[in-house]
């Protein structure tokens, strides 16, 4: 490698042994793809099962009798909607109502929570939520696809019993693993937080059970087809929960959450831009940063873009003028070129049935 980044995942050498191409991402050196390539890994997830190493995501462990109230008063979603043994998607806002991070909370036990920030945001989350950063102590393996649970169950039957957005823990080879029925592909699956000492054996056991290793390339095209926002793209310190069409994560029935006053103002006045999908008629991928034009006038900029292996065309999402309807023709300008596209309904691809 001719680059140096901040951190390597614990399983770095194992990924290299499995044929991974390594790239810098969010201060980490992570697998981009393996020998079969991004498109093959993408299609394996849509039709069968793949495993991603997502250990670059953070884990802030929040244990103690006061942690429910702290999380409830800080994060946007209402934890009263769930219970111990469940996971919940939520946002952390600043006082201006912009998104500091989007987060999954694993409610592991009565007074035990694992807060899962994005790769580069763990320190920012720790400044708002008191807890212990245990990121370096565990690996997180995400098994995704219509056959994910069945193939994970071949390694340990208990993996196959974890339901959607359920959280459990059990002893695996002498150590505690924590498992959630969550993911980031639009498919069914689970994420396993395993202590480092068993992570290599677990990954190799999954590969031996015919689960395809997959890298960040496929993870990005999968989440884009499913219209799932990526922090730093659709969600930033310059965008809001409402603009991303995620108002359902705002817990209006609870007393407060960080940034609530600003979000209440936004709700009263409405938003001028909304997360919107575009699709091309060609295989040319759309790219983030492209300016979207209607009749020659700018209506916003693409936040994400790529090629859709399932649809066989370019797709993209942007925070665009809020009155654009599905079917509206647009053009996307980037680096002196314009590409025709059409506004479409999200998500681009729904999960396999």
C-alpha positions in Angstrom: 0.0 0.0 0.0 1.3 3.5 -0.8 -1.0 5.4 1.5 -1.3 5.6 5.3 -4.6 6.4 7.0 -5.5 6.5 10.7 -6.6 3.0 11.4 -6.8 -0.6 10.1 -9.7 -2.8 11.1 -8.7 -5.8 13.3 -9.4 -8.1 10.4 -7.3 -6.2 7.9 -4.9 -9.1 7.3 -7.8 -11.5 6.8 -9.3 -9.3 4.2 -6.0 -9.2 2.3 -5.8 -13.0 2.5 -9.4 -13.1 1.0 -8.2 -11.0 -1.9 -9.6 -7.6 -0.9 -8.6 -4.4 -2.6 -8.0 -1.9 0.2 -8.9 1.8 0.0 -8.9 4.7 2.5 -12.4 5.5 3.9 -13.3 7.8 6.8 -9.8 7.5 8.4 -9.7 3.7 7.9 -8.2 1.3 5.4 -11.1 -0.8 4.3 -12.0 -3.4 1.7 -13.4 -1.9 -1.5 -14.0 -5.2 -3.3 -12.8 -8.7 -3.5 -11.8 -10.8 -6.5 -15.2 -11.1 -8.1 -15.7 -7.3 -8.1 -18.3 -4.8 -6.9 -21.1 -5.7 -9.3 -20.9 -9.5 -8.5 -20.9 -8.7 -4.8 -23.9 -6.4 -5.2 -25.9 -9.0 -7.1 -24.9 -11.7 -4.6 -26.5 -9.6 -1.8 -29.7 -9.1 -3.8 -30.0 -12.8 -4.6 -28.2 -14.7 -1.8 -26.0 -13.5 1.1 -22.8 -11.4 1.6 -20.8 -10.4 4.6 -19.3 -6.9 5.1 -16.8 -5.9 7.7 -18.3 -2.6 9.1 -16.0 -2.4 12.1 -15.1 1.2 11.2 -18.5 2.1 12.5 -18.4 3.2 16.1 -19.8 1.6 19.3 -20.4 3.9 22.3 -21.5 1.7 25.2 -23.9 3.5 27.5 -24.7 1.5 30.6 -26.4 2.7 33.8 -29.8 3.7 35.2 -29.6 7.3 33.9 -28.8 6.4 30.3 -32.3 5.9 29.1 -33.2 9.5 30.1 -29.9 10.9 28.6 -30.5 9.2 25.2 -34.2 10.1 25.3 -33.5 13.8 25.9 -30.6 13.9 23.3 -31.6 11.8 20.3 -34.6 12.6 18.1 -36.5 9.3 18.1 -38.7 8.2 21.0 -37.2 5.2 22.8 -40.6 4.6 24.4 -41.6 3.2 21.0 -39.3 0.2 21.5 -38.1 -1.8 24.5 -35.0 -3.8 25.6 -34.1 -6.3 22.9 -34.9 -3.9 20.1 -32.9 -1.5 17.8 -34.0 2.0 16.7 -32.8 4.4 14.0 -32.4 8.0 15.2 -30.7 11.3 14.6 -28.4 13.5 16.7 -28.9 17.1 15.8 -27.1 20.3 16.7 -29.0 23.3 18.2 -29.6 24.7 14.7 -31.4 21.5 13.7 -28.8 20.1 11.3 -27.8 16.5 11.4 -24.6 15.7 13.5 -25.1 12.0 12.8 -27.6 9.3 12.0 -27.4 6.5 14.5 -28.6 3.0 15.3 -29.3 2.4 19.0 -29.1 -1.2 20.2 -31.1 -1.5 23.4 -29.3 -4.5 24.7 -30.7 -4.8 28.3 -32.7 -2.8 30.8 -30.0 -0.2 31.4 -27.6 -1.2 28.6 -27.4 0.5 25.2 -24.9 0.3 22.3 -25.0 3.6 20.3 -23.6 3.0 16.8 -22.3 6.2 15.2 -20.9 6.6 11.7 -17.2 6.0 11.0 -15.8 9.5 11.6 -18.4 10.7 14.1 -17.7 8.7 17.3 -15.9 11.6 19.1 -18.7 14.0 18.2 -21.3 11.6 19.6 -19.3 11.1 22.8 -19.4 14.9 23.3 -23.2 14.7 23.5 -23.7 11.3 25.0 -21.6 10.1 27.9 -20.4 6.5 27.3 -17.4 4.3 26.7 -15.9 4.0 23.2 -15.5 0.2 22.7 -14.9 0.4 18.9 -11.4 -1.1 19.1 -12.5 -4.0 21.2 -14.9 -5.7 18.7 -15.5 -6.3 15.0 -18.9 -5.8 13.4 -19.8 -8.2 10.6 -23.0 -7.4 8.6 -24.5 -10.5 6.8 -27.0 -9.3 4.3 -29.3 -10.8 1.6 -32.4 -13.0 1.3 -30.4 -16.0 2.5 -28.5 -14.2 5.2 -30.1 -15.7 8.3 -30.2 -19.2 6.8 -26.5 -19.1 6.0 -25.5 -17.5 9.3 -27.5 -20.2 11.1 -25.2 -22.8 9.5 -22.5 -21.3 11.6 -24.6 -21.0 14.8 -28.4 -21.6 14.8 -29.0 -18.7 17.1 -27.9 -16.2 14.4 -30.9 -17.3 12.3 -33.3 -16.5 15.1 -32.6 -12.8 15.3 -35.7 -10.9 13.9 -35.7 -7.6 12.1 -34.6 -4.7 14.4 -34.3 -7.2 17.2 -31.2 -7.3 19.5 -29.9 -10.2 21.4 -26.6 -11.5 22.9 -25.3 -14.9 23.7 -22.1 -16.9 24.3 -20.2 -17.8 21.2 -17.0 -19.8 21.6 -16.6 -18.6 25.1 -17.3 -14.8 24.6 -20.4 -12.7 24.4 -21.5 -11.6 20.9 -24.2 -9.0 20.4 -26.4 -9.4 17.3 -29.0 -7.0 15.8 -31.4 -7.6 12.9 -30.2 -4.5 11.1 -28.3 -3.5 7.9 -27.7 -1.0 5.2 -28.6 -2.7 1.9 -32.4 -2.8 1.7 -32.2 -6.6 2.2 -32.9 -8.7 5.3 -29.9 -9.5 7.5 -28.1 -9.1 10.7 -25.1 -7.4 12.2 -22.8 -9.2 14.7 -20.6 -7.3 17.1 -18.0 -9.9 18.1 -15.0 -9.5 20.3 -11.8 -9.4 18.4 -10.6 -12.8 19.6 -13.4 -14.7 17.8 -13.9 -12.3 14.8 -11.5 -14.0 12.4 -12.9 -17.4 13.0 -16.4 -16.1 12.6 -15.7 -14.4 9.3 -13.9 -17.4 7.9 -16.8 -19.7 9.1 -19.3 -17.4 7.3 -17.2 -17.6 4.1 -17.0 -21.4 4.5 -20.8 -21.4 4.7 -20.9 -19.8 1.2 -21.5 -16.2 2.3 -19.7 -14.0 -0.2 -17.3 -11.4 1.2 -18.2 -7.9 0.0 -16.6 -4.5 0.2 -17.6 -0.8 0.5 -18.2 -0.6 -3.3 -21.2 -2.9 -3.1 -22.3 -1.5 0.2 -22.6 1.9 -1.5 -24.4 0.8 -4.6 -26.8 -1.4 -2.5 -27.7 1.5 -0.1 -28.2 3.8 -3.0 -30.6 1.5 -4.8 -32.5 1.2 -1.5 -32.4 5.1 -1.2 -30.7 4.9 2.2 -29.0 8.2 3.2 -25.2 8.3 3.8 -23.8 10.7 6.3 -21.6 13.3 4.6 -23.8 13.1 1.5 -27.6 13.2 2.0 -27.2 14.0 5.8 -24.7 16.7 6.8 -24.3 19.7 9.1 -26.0 21.7 6.3 -29.0 19.5 5.8 -32.0 18.5 8.0 -34.0 15.4 8.9 -37.1 16.9 7.1 -35.2 17.5 3.9 -34.1 13.9 3.9 -37.7 12.8 4.2 -37.0 11.2 7.5 -39.4 13.2 9.7 -40.6 9.9 11.2 -37.5 9.8 13.4 -38.6 13.0 15.2 -40.2 12.1 18.5 -42.8 14.9 18.9 -44.6 13.1 21.8 -41.6 13.3 24.1 -40.6 16.4 26.1 -37.4 17.3 24.3 -34.5 16.3 22.1 -31.4 18.2 21.1 -32.3 20.7 18.3 -36.0 20.5 18.8 -36.7 24.2 18.8 -35.0 24.6 15.4 -36.8 21.7 14.0 -40.2 23.0 15.2 -39.5 26.2 13.4 -38.6 24.3 10.3 -41.9 22.3 10.6 -43.9 25.5 10.8 -42.3 27.2 7.8 -41.8 24.1 5.6 -38.8 23.1 3.5 -37.8 24.2 0.0 -35.8 21.2 -0.9 -36.3 17.4 -0.5 -34.4 14.2 -1.1 -35.2 13.3 -4.7 -34.2 10.4 -6.9 -33.0 10.5 -10.5 -32.6 7.8 -13.1 -30.9 7.8 -16.5 -31.7 5.8 -19.6 -28.0 4.8 -20.0 -25.4 2.8 -18.2 -23.4 6.0 -17.5 -23.4 6.5 -13.7 -24.5 9.7 -12.1 -22.1 11.3 -9.6 -22.3 13.4 -6.5 -21.8 17.1 -7.1 -23.7 17.1 -10.4 -25.9 20.2 -10.7 -29.5 19.3 -11.6 -31.2 21.5 -14.2 -34.8 21.9 -15.2 -35.2 24.1 -18.4 -31.7 25.3 -17.9 -32.2 26.5 -14.3 -30.6 24.8 -11.3 -32.9 23.0 -8.9 -30.2 21.5 -6.7 -27.2 19.2 -6.6 -26.7 15.5 -6.4 -25.5 14.2 -3.1 -24.9 10.6 -4.3 -24.7 8.9 -7.7 -23.6 5.6 -9.2 -24.5 2.7 -11.5 -27.3 0.4 -10.5 -26.4 -3.2 -11.1 -30.0 -4.3 -10.8 -31.6 -1.6 -13.0 -28.6 -1.4 -15.4 -28.6 2.4 -15.5 -27.3 5.4 -13.6 -29.1 6.5 -10.5 -28.6 9.4 -8.0 -30.2 11.2 -5.1 -30.0 14.9 -4.3 -31.6 17.6 -2.2 -33.6 19.2 -4.9 -36.4 21.8 -5.2 -39.3 20.3 -3.4 -42.0 20.6 -6.1 -40.4 18.2 -8.6 -42.8 15.3 -9.5 -41.9 11.8 -10.7 -41.5 11.8 -14.4 -40.1 15.3 -14.7 -37.2 15.4 -17.2 -34.0 17.0 -16.0 -30.3 17.2 -17.0 -27.3 16.7 -14.7 -24.3 18.9 -15.4 -20.9 17.8 -14.2 -17.4 18.7 -15.5 -18.7 20.5 -18.5 -21.1 17.7 -19.6 -24.8 17.3 -19.3 -26.7 14.0 -19.0 -30.4 13.6 -19.4 -32.3 12.0 -16.4 -35.8 11.7 -15.0 -37.2 12.3 -11.5 -38.3 8.9 -10.1 -40.0 7.4 -7.0 -37.7 6.2 -4.2 -36.5 3.6 -3.5 -35.0 2.6 -6.8 -35.0 -1.1 -5.9 -37.1 -2.9 -3.2 -35.7 -5.9 -1.4 -35.9 -9.4 -2.8 -39.0 -11.3 -2.0 
